[in-house]
Structure formats: C-alpha cells, structure tokens
Amino acid sequence: MNIHDHDAARYVADGLSFGVLVGTIANMLPSIAAGMTIIWTAIRIWETETVKRLTGRKD
C-alpha cells in the first residue's frame, strides 16, 4: 500500500465514524427532548397560582 491508499482508508474511517456519531446523537435526541419536556411541564405546574396557594408560597 502506498501513502495515497492510507489516506483514502483514513478518510473512509473518518466518514464512518462521523456517521456513527450522527446516528447516536439522532437516536438520543428524542429521549433528551422528552426529558426536557417533563422538566418544563413540572416547572410550569409548580409555578401555577393553585400550587402556590396549596404549598403556602407567595409571589
């Protein structure tokens, strides 16, 4: 193998590595989005006037 073959193999490996990275992140995004939605909804509920009144918190 000459130097050009090594460069080509390195580019192919880098491309495959990048593809795996993108696939992993894309697979994790729905879980992250769901978790953030749950947290945001809990914060919104905690800040409602009804919950403030029930927990004895004032503005």
C-alpha positions as CSV (number, residue, x, y, z in Angstrom):
1,M,0.0,0.0,0.0
2,N,1.3,3.4,-0.8
3,I,0.6,6.7,1.1
4,H,-2.5,7.5,-1.0
5,D,-4.1,4.2,-0.1
6,H,-3.6,5.0,3.6
7,D,-5.1,8.5,3.2
8,A,-8.1,7.0,1.4
9,A,-8.6,4.4,4.2
10,R,-8.3,7.2,6.8
11,Y,-11.0,9.3,5.1
12,V,-13.3,6.3,4.8
13,A,-12.8,5.5,8.5
14,D,-13.4,9.2,9.5
15,G,-16.6,9.2,7.4
16,L,-17.9,6.1,9.0
17,S,-17.0,7.5,12.5
18,F,-18.9,10.7,11.8
19,G,-21.9,8.7,10.5
20,V,-21.9,6.7,13.8
21,L,-21.7,9.9,15.8
22,V,-24.6,11.5,14.0
23,G,-26.7,8.3,14.3
24,T,-26.0,8.1,18.0
25,I,-27.0,11.7,18.6
26,A,-30.1,11.4,16.4
27,N,-31.2,8.4,18.4
28,M,-30.6,10.2,21.7
29,L,-32.5,13.4,20.8
30,P,-36.0,12.1,21.3
31,S,-35.1,10.9,24.8
32,I,-33.4,14.3,25.7
33,A,-36.4,16.2,24.3
34,A,-38.9,14.1,26.3
35,G,-36.9,14.7,29.5
36,M,-36.7,18.4,28.9
37,T,-40.5,18.5,28.2
38,I,-41.2,16.7,31.5
39,I,-39.0,19.1,33.4
40,W,-40.5,22.2,31.7
41,T,-44.1,20.9,32.4
42,A,-43.2,20.3,36.1
43,I,-41.8,23.8,36.4
44,R,-44.9,25.3,34.8
45,I,-47.2,23.3,37.1
46,W,-45.1,24.3,40.2
47,E,-45.5,28.0,39.3
48,T,-49.3,28.0,38.9
49,E,-51.3,30.0,41.4
50,T,-53.1,26.9,42.6
51,V,-49.9,25.1,43.6
52,K,-48.5,28.2,45.1
53,R,-51.7,28.5,47.2
54,L,-51.6,24.8,48.2
55,T,-47.9,25.0,49.2
56,G,-48.2,28.3,51.0
57,R,-45.8,30.1,48.8
58,K,-46.3,33.8,47.9
59,D,-45.0,35.7,44.9
